Amino acid sequence: MTDTPTSYTAKYTNSWALIIGIDKYKHASPLGYARSDAEGVAKVLRDRFGFPLSNITLLTDNAATRQKIVSAFLKYVSDERLAPDDRIIVFFAGHGHTVTGHRGETGFLVPVDGRVDDLSTLVRWDELTRNADLIRAKHLLFLMDACYGGLALARKPVAPGSMRFLKDMLQRYSRQVLTAGKANEVVADSGGPRPGHSVFTGHLLNALEGGVGGTEKVLTANAVMAYVYDRVGRDQHSRQTPHYGFLDGDGDFIFDTSPIDRLGKEESKDEDLLVSVAPYPVVPGSDNGSVADTVKDLLAAPNQQIRLDDFISANIRRFLNLTSLEQFPIQGGPVPAVDEFVTRLKRYEQASGDLETMSILLARWAEPHQLPLLEKIFVHLGESEKGGSGYVLWADFGWYPCLLLMYAAGIAALSANRYDSLATMLATRIQPERHTGTTEKPIILSVDGLGHAADAFKWLPGHERHYVPKSEYLFKMLQPPLEDALFLGRRYELLFDRFEILFALVYCDLINGDWGPIGRFGWKYRSLGGEGGPFKELVTETAREGAAWGPLKAGLFGGKSERFLEVAIAFEKRLTQLPWF
């Protein structure tokens, strides 16, 4: 068996399921509907979602011994037929058991031959989760119609109406869990919304058979879990609250693959679907509240500015710890290669998530006197240690989080004509190198195009032939969080292009030259039915508005339209010489 890769394609190659349901226990009280629950789930996976019958392992009653359950699960580790782009569902309907020790609760599943007074006969929950790390399939979803404790799950709160790209969810690893209830709750084995099924599985089957609507009929595990959580919690016959979240990763199991199949037929066009993601509920007293809500509350309260500063500082420190040279070594570590590049890319993005949200909100909503907080983020990111020797690619790639936040905040600023925010960010001065005697310089001169790391974006699936793969990747990757935060709609592409053009021209101005990082606007210069595309539109706007043009009033280009036009004319000559046409 080969090592699990860190990059996946935007499709499933095969589907597998381990389905377990136990009514007649040897040493525990019987259940009424666990077997029919298991058979119902197996049927809907086969008939509605195309799981091959030969790939569904159904263990009921006497067949669901501890040895057979563990053996069937571990077979996914060694089965050579199972590929990295596969998906797996594990469903269990039966008794759960919880034991409390000095480190907290430990949950167990009770097989048909299990005895709760002999823990060696039970299936320990974390035995399954640890072994899940050994399985190559990118998506594994546990659906457990049992109540037990010891579930260490991560919630990833998102706002109602949040959007994500379908292909992106498919290319990210995930281990997700939905369980019927917690340790101190009792599963309702009857009285559910469907005759012959428990409350939990009844609502689960309703979700899988059309109860959950979604854009383009994309049915995700996230949506199913949120639906079941809500319906079981409100069911009059229920005394349980489902528990759900991520064991690992941030992808999403997709039930309905028909949109994927349609995209696959036209993969050369690099089309994608932006789909709604069901939100996690914010549970009172839990720690899954929103960073965005906290920043909004503190921004709007004049007497909370010290707390806002402290909150941002704490998150900067957390980011710096997560992205230190110990975490991302540039020498003595992995050599530059596709898998390691993808791994670092996703880890940088995950570490940057909260600061990205803060930067978006500050750029859009901060009062002028609060803009130093935006500057503070970029100063600390820009002056963080990037390493003095080692692989040049990894050293250059250390600037990626800073570039990511700059794009996000820049687009947010432009969405509200906040050129003061844009100027604050682009003009931030840093001294990135220690003991070199170099003077401070604008951060944009260090971030620019990521140096050697920019070409590595061609390693990403679907970006091999792009003229500007870094720009194309950022265009898709940033749309969901910006759409969530600002509801930009069709304006997003216009704002993205506008930011990249201003970024490039400010860079030219600062170096007193004719080159700046070229983004998607470069190939649009001649490919959209006329000369110039979005670049020409921006130059025309400047000529029309003169000194009243927003970026000039904010101090960019020395506040002079003549200086801007001089830079734009020199840069445009570069565009006309691109070898793409």
N, C-alpha and C positions, 0 to 999 in steps of 0.2 A: 504494500500500500504506500502511495506517495504522500508527501506532506500536504496538508491543507493549503491551497493557494490563498493569497490575500486579495485577488481580483476575480470577479465573476462576470458572466455574460448576463444580458438582460432577458433571460428566458429560463424556463425549467426544462431539463432534459428528461426527467422521470419523476414519478410521484409514488410515495410509499406510505403505508399506514400500519400501525400496531394498535389494534382495538381490543380492549379487555372489558368484560362485564360479568359480574359474579352475583348470582342470586342465592345459591345454595351453598353456604359455608359449612365446613366440617366442624369448626370450633367457635363460630361466631353466629350471631342472630341472622336469620335470612333477610334478604331484601326482596322487594316485589318486582322492580322494573329495571334493574341494572343490566340484565341480559338483553332485554328489548331495547334499552338505551344504546347498548353497544351495536346491536344489529341495525338500529335506525341510523346511527352515524356511519357505519360501513356502507349502508345502502346509498345515502346521500353523497358520500364521497365517490362512489362508483357511478351512480346514475347522473349526478348533476355536475360533478367536477372532473370526471374522466380518469379517476384513479383506476389503473388496471386491476382486475380481480386477482390476478396472480401476485400482485404486489401488496395485497391487503392480508395481513395476518390477524385472524379473529380467534381470540381465546376466551371461551365462556365456561363458567362453572368449573367442572372437574379438570378441564384443560388449563385453567389459569392458576397453575401452581407457581410457587416462587421460582423454582428452577426454570420453568418454561417461560415465564415473564422475563426474567433476567437474560436468559439465553436468546430469546427473540429480539430483545433490545440490543444486546451486544453483537448480534449478527450484523447490524448496520455498520459496525466498525470494520469487520473483516470481509463483508460481501463485496467482491470485485465489481459487481454490476452497478453498485451505487456510485454516482459521480458527484463532483463538487457542485454542479448546478442543479442538483435534485432537491426535492422538498419532502419532509417527513411529518406526519401527524401521529402523536401518541395519545390515545384516548383511554381513560380508565374510569369505570363506574363500579363502585364498591365501597367498602369501609375504609376510612382513614383512621390513623391513631397518632397521638402526640405524646412525647415524653419530654419533660422539662428537666434540664440539667443546669449546672452552674454557668454555662455559657448561653443559656436560653433554650428555646424550644427546638426539638428535632421531630420532623414529621415522617411517618411511615405509611405505606400502602399495605393493606391486608390482603394477601393472596388467598385462594380457596383453602389452602392447608395451613394458613397462618394462625398463630396463637399470640394474643396480645401480651400474655405473661411470659413469652419466650421471644425476645426481639430478634433472635437469629433466624426466626421463621418468617419475618416480615421483610418487605422491600423498603429500605431506607431511601427517602426522597433524594437526599444529596448524593446517594450512590448513582442515581440516574443522571443528575445534573453534571456530576464530575465526568461521567463516561460520555456525556453528550459532547464534550470537548474533543473526543477522539473520532467523532463521526464527521465525514467529509462534507456532507450535504450542507449547503449554505443556510437553509431555513429549516428550523425544527420547532414545531408548535406542540406544547403539552396542553391537552384539554382534560381536566381531572374532575370528575363528578364525585368528589369526596372532600371531606373537611379535615384539615390537619394544619399544624403550625410549622414553623421553621422555614417559611418561604422568604428568602432574601431576594426581593425583586426591586428593580429600579423603575420608577415612574419617569416618564419623559413628557411633562405637561405641554400641551399645545392649546392654542386658542380655538374656539369654535370657528369653523370655516377655514382652518389652516390647510395649506396646499403643499403637496410634494409631487415630484416627478416619479412616474411609475417605474421607468427604467432605473432610476437611482435607488429606489427601494429594493429592486430585484438584484442590484449589484452590490448590496451591502449584506453582510453576515448578520444573522439574528437567531436568538434562542428565546422564545416567548412562552408565557405560561398564563393559563386561565384556570383557576380552581374554584370549586363550588362554594367554599367557605373556609373559615379559619378554625383554629383549634377548639375554641369553646362553643362552636355551633354544631347543629345537627342537620344533616342533609334531609330535605323533604323528599322522600321517596315516592310520593304520590301527590295528587291534587294539583298537578301542574297544568299548563295551558293545553296539553295534548294528552288524550287518553292513553294509558299504558306507558307513560314516561314520567320521569321525575321532574320536579320544577326546573332544575338547572338544565337538563338535557332537552326538555320541552322547549324552553326559550332558545337554547342553542340551535335546535333543529329549525325553529321558526326563522332564526337569523340566516341560517344557511340556505333556506328554501325561499328567500325573497323578502324577509322582514327588514333587511337592511338595504336601503337604496344608496346608490353612489354614482358619481360622475362616470359616464361611459360604462355603467354597471361593473365597475371595478370593486370587488369585494375583498377587503383586506382583513387580516387577523385583528388589527387595531379596531376596525369598525365592528367586527363581530364581538370582540371582548367588551367594548364600551356598551353595545346593545344589551348583551347578556347581564352585565353588571347592573345596568339601569333596570331592566325588566325583572330580574330575580329579586333585587333589593326592594322593588315596589309591589311584588306579587303578594296577594293577601294570604296565600298559603305558605309563604316563605318565612323562615326565621334565620336566614343566612344572608351573608353579604359576600359575593364573589370577590376574589383577590386576583389581580392580574398585573402584568408588567413584563419587563425584560430580565432574563438571566444574563444575557450578553448581547452585544451588538446593537445596531440601530436600523437594520433593515425591516422589512415587513413581509410576512407570509401572505401570498396572494392566492385566494381560492379560485376565482374566475380568471382563467388564463386567455380567454378569447381576445381581449384587447392586446395582450402580449403577442398573440399569433398574428394579429393584423399589423402591428408595428414591425414584426419580424419580416414580413413580406416586403416592406419598404425600408429596410434597415439602412440602405445606402443614402436615404434622405435624412437620416438622423432625426426622425420625428419622434415625438414623445407625447405623453399625456400628463397634464397637471391635474391631479386628482385630490379630492377632499380627504383629509385625515381626521378620523373621529377623535375628539379631545378626551384626554383623561380627566375625570372629575377631580376637583380639588376637595379633598376630604377635610372637614374641620379638624384642627389639631394635628394634621399631618405636615410633613415637610416638603410637600410637592407643589407649593405655591409658585407663582410666576415671577421670574427676575424682571420681566417687562413691567408687571404691575407695580413692583417695588420701586423701580426707577421712575415710573410715571407719577406715583404718589409723592416721592421725594422731590422730584423736579417741580411739581406744582405747589409745594408748601414752602413759603418763604422762611419759616422757622426750622426747616429740616435740612438746610444746606450743609451743615457739618456732618450729619448722618449720611447724606448723599455722597460727600467726599469720602467718608470712611468706607461706605459700601463699595464704591468704585475702587478704592485703594485695596480693599481686601480681595476683590476679584482680580485685580492686576497681580497681586502677590500669588494668588492661586494659579493664575495662568503661567507666571514665570517659573513656578515650581514644576508644573506639568510639562513645560517645554525646555527645561534646562539641558545643558550638554550631557548630563548624566542620562537623561531620558532620550536625547537625540544626538548620540555621539557622532562626530564627524571624522574621527580617526580611531582605529582599533575596533571598529564596529562593522556592520554589514557593508559590503561593497555596493556601489550604485547598481541597481538592477530593478526590473519592472516591479516585482512583488514588494520589495522594500520601499520603493518610491510610493506605491499605492498605500502601503501601510502608514508611512509617515504623513502622506496627504490627509488620510482620514483621521489620524491622531491629532494632527495640527487643527483640523476643522472642529473636532470634538472639543479640544481644549479651548478653542477660541469662541465657542458658541455664546457664552454669557457676555463676553466683552463685545462681540459682534452686535448683540441685541442692544447693549448699552450705547454703543457708538451710533447705531441707527437712530435711537431715540434722542440722544443728545444733539446729533446733527440736525434733526427735524424740529425738536421742541425746546431746546435750551434757550434761555434768555441770554442776551449778549454777555452779561456778567458771569454766566455759568459756562461759557465756552472754554475757559482754562481747564475744565475737567476733561473735555474732549482732547485738548492738547496734551494733557497729562497722560492719557492712555497711549498716545503715539510716542511720546518721549520715552516712556518706560519700555515699550515694545522695541523701539528703535535702538535704545542704548543697552538692551539686554545682550549678554555674551553670545556671540555667534561662532566663536572659535577662531584660533589663529592659524592652525595647520591641520591638514587632513584632506579628505576628499572635497574638492572645490564644489562639486554638485551639492553635497549636503550642506556646506557652509552657505552657499547662495540660497538654498531652499529654506534656510532658517528665517529668511525675510518673508516667507509666504504668509504667515498670520498677519503681519503688518499690511501687506498688500491687500489681503482679503478684507480686513477692517476698513482700509482706505476706500476700496470700491463700495462696500456696503454703506459707509457713512457718506461718501460722496454722492451716491445716487439718492440717498435719503435727503441730503441737503438740497439737491437740485429739484426734488419733487415738490419742495415748498419755496423755491427761489431763495433759499438761505445761503447766499453767496458769502456771507460773513462766516458761516460754519465751514464752507468749502475752503475759503482762504485761510482760516485758522489751521485747518488740517494740512493743507498742501504747504503752508509756510512754516510749519513746525520745524524747529531747528534742533539737531541732535549732535552729539559727539559719540559715534558708535564704537570707536576704538580706544582702548585704554593705553596710556603711556606712549602715544605716538606723536604727541605734540600737534596734532592736526586741530584746526579750528572747527567750530560748529558749522554745520551746513544743513540746508533744508533736507528733511527726511526723504522727500521724493527722489533726490539724487541717489540715495542708497537703495530705495525700493525698486525704482524704475521697472525693469522687466524680469527680475529675478536672475539675471545673468545666465549661467549655464543651466539652471534649473528650468528655464522657460521651454527649452527644446524637449525636456523630458515629458512634458504633457502629451507629446505624440505617442507615448507609451500607453495612454489610456484608451480603452476600447471605444471605437467610434471617432477618435480624434487623429488617427494616423495620417490622414490626408488633408487635414485642415491647414490653411495658411497660417492661422494664428491660434493654435490649439489652446494656449493658456487663456486667451480671451474667450474663446468658445466655451471652454469648461466653466469659467467664472460666470458667463452669461446664464447658463442653465442652473448652476449650483446656487447662485444668489437669488434667483427669482422667487423660490418658495419662502425664504425668511422675510424678504422685503414685501412680498405680497401679504404675508401674515401680518406684518407690522403696519403697513401703510396702504394696502388695498390699491395698488397702482394700476392693475388691469393692463390695457393695451399700451399705456404710457411707459411701461417698463423698458421696452426695447429702445424707445427714443431717449429716455433718461440714461440708459446704460451707454449708448453711443455718445451722447453729449458729455458724459463724465470722461470717457476715454479720450475724446478729442481735447477737452480742456486739460486733462492730465498730461497728454503729449505736448501740447503747446506751452504749458507752464514749464515743463521740463526743458523745452527748447529755449525758452526765455532765460531760464536760470543758468544754462550753460553757454548762452550767447551763440547758439548753433542752429542747425537746421534739421536735427534728428530728435525724435521722441518716440517712446514705445507705441507701436502701431497695433491697434486692436481691430475689431470687426469692421469698423468704419473704413478700414483700408481697402478691403475687397468690395465694399459698397460704393467706392468712389466712382466706379464705371459700370457696375453691374445692375443698377436699379433704374434703368431706363433713361439715364442722362448723366452728364458730367457732374461729379462732386458729391452726390448723395448727402448724407447728414453733415459732412464736413463743410460743404459749400453753403448749406442752410445756416450753419452757425456763423460763418464769416459774413454772409449777407445780413443777418440779424445785427451783428456788431456794427457794420457800416451804416445801417439804418438808424440805430439808437445812439451811436456816438458815445460821448462821455457819460450818458445816462445808463449805459449798459451795466447790468448788475455786477458781473465780475470786476469791471473797472472800478465801480463805486466801492467795492470791497477791498480794493488795493492791489488786485492782480495786474500784472503787466505794467506796474508803476502807475496804474490808474489812467493810462494814456491809450486812446484808441489807435493812434499812429503806431505806437510800439507794438500793439497787438497785431495790427495788419501787417507790419513788417515781418513779425515772426510767422504769421500764418502763410504769407506768400512764400517765404523760404521753405517752410515745411511742405507746402503744397507741391513744390517742385519734386520733393522726395516721393510723394504719393504718385505723381505721374510717371515716375521711373520704376515703380514696382514691377517685378517680372511675372505678375500673376495674370496679365491681360493679353 
